[in-house]
C-alpha cells in the first residue's frame, strides 16, 4: 500500500472488525468525510465571525485554510474510490488468516 489514502482507510477500518470489510471501509470513508466537513464548517464560522473587525485581513486566513480543506476533501473523494478495493482485499485477507490461525 503506497497510497496515503489507502493507509488512512486501512488504519481506520482495521479497528472495527465486527463488521464486514466492505462496511468497515464504508464507515472509514464516512468518518473522514465528516471530519473534513466539520473542519470546513469551522473555517466558515471563523470567516463569518470575523466580518465586523478588519474584514479583509481576518477573512484571508480562514478562507485560505478552507480552500486547503476543500482541496483535501476533493482529493480524498477521488482517491478513496480507488483505495476502497485494495483496503477491502487486505482486510479480507487478514480475516482469513485469523480464521485459519484460530482453527489450528
C-alpha positions as CSV (number, residue, x, y, z in Angstrom):
1,X,0.0,0.0,0.0
2,X,1.8,3.1,-1.2
3,X,-1.1,5.4,-1.4
4,X,-1.7,7.7,1.6
5,X,-5.5,7.3,1.3
6,X,-5.2,3.5,1.4
7,X,-3.1,3.7,4.5
8,X,-5.5,6.0,6.2
9,X,-8.6,3.9,5.3
10,X,-6.8,0.8,6.3
11,X,-5.8,2.2,9.7
12,X,-9.3,3.4,10.5
13,X,-11.0,0.3,9.1
14,X,-8.8,-2.2,11.0
15,X,-10.1,-1.1,14.4
16,X,-13.7,-2.0,13.5
17,X,-13.5,-5.8,12.9
18,X,-17.1,-6.5,14.0
19,X,-18.4,-5.6,10.5
20,X,-17.7,-7.0,7.1
21,X,-14.6,-5.4,5.3
22,X,-16.9,-3.6,2.8
23,X,-18.8,-2.0,5.7
24,X,-15.6,-1.2,7.6
25,X,-14.2,0.7,4.6
26,X,-17.5,2.4,4.0
27,X,-17.6,3.6,7.6
28,X,-14.0,4.8,7.4
29,X,-14.7,6.9,4.3
30,X,-17.8,8.3,6.0
31,X,-15.7,9.2,9.1
32,X,-13.1,11.0,7.1
33,X,-15.7,12.9,5.1
34,X,-17.4,14.0,8.4
35,X,-14.2,15.3,9.8
36,X,-13.3,17.2,6.7
37,X,-16.7,18.8,6.5
38,X,-16.5,19.7,10.2
39,X,-13.2,21.4,9.6
40,X,-14.7,23.2,6.6
41,X,-17.6,24.4,8.7
42,X,-15.2,25.6,11.4
43,X,-13.3,27.6,8.8
44,X,-16.6,29.1,7.5
45,X,-17.6,30.1,11.1
46,X,-14.2,31.7,11.7
47,X,-14.5,33.7,8.4
48,X,-18.1,34.8,9.2
49,X,-17.5,35.6,12.9
50,X,-14.6,38.0,11.9
51,X,-16.6,40.1,9.4
52,X,-17.1,43.2,11.5
53,X,-13.5,43.6,12.6
54,X,-10.8,44.0,10.0
55,X,-12.8,42.1,7.4
56,X,-10.2,41.8,4.7
57,X,-7.3,40.7,6.9
58,X,-9.3,38.5,9.2
59,X,-11.1,36.6,6.4
60,X,-8.0,35.8,4.5
61,X,-6.5,33.1,6.7
62,X,-9.8,31.1,7.3
63,X,-10.6,31.3,3.6
64,X,-7.1,30.0,2.8
65,X,-7.4,27.1,5.2
66,X,-10.9,26.4,3.9
67,X,-9.5,26.2,0.4
68,X,-6.9,23.7,1.5
69,X,-9.6,21.6,3.3
70,X,-11.8,21.7,0.3
71,X,-8.9,20.5,-1.9
72,X,-8.2,17.7,0.6
73,X,-11.9,16.7,0.5
74,X,-12.0,16.6,-3.3
75,X,-8.7,14.7,-3.5
76,X,-9.9,12.2,-0.8
77,X,-13.1,11.6,-2.7
78,X,-11.2,10.9,-5.9
79,X,-8.6,8.6,-4.3
80,X,-10.9,6.8,-1.8
81,X,-12.7,5.1,-4.7
82,X,-9.5,3.6,-6.0
83,X,-8.3,2.7,-2.5
84,X,-11.5,1.1,-1.4
85,X,-11.0,-2.1,-3.3
86,X,-7.4,-2.5,-2.1
87,X,-8.2,-2.0,1.5
88,X,-11.2,-4.4,1.4
89,X,-8.9,-7.1,-0.1
90,X,-6.3,-6.6,2.6
91,X,-8.9,-6.7,5.4
92,X,-10.5,-9.9,3.9
93,X,-7.0,-11.5,3.7
94,X,-6.3,-10.6,7.3
95,X,-9.7,-12.0,8.4
96,X,-9.0,-15.3,6.5
97,X,-5.5,-15.6,8.2
98,X,-7.0,-15.0,11.6
99,X,-9.7,-17.6,10.9
100,X,-7.0,-20.1,9.8
101,X,-4.9,-19.4,12.9
102,X,-7.9,-19.8,15.2
103,X,-8.8,-23.2,13.5
104,X,-5.3,-24.6,14.0
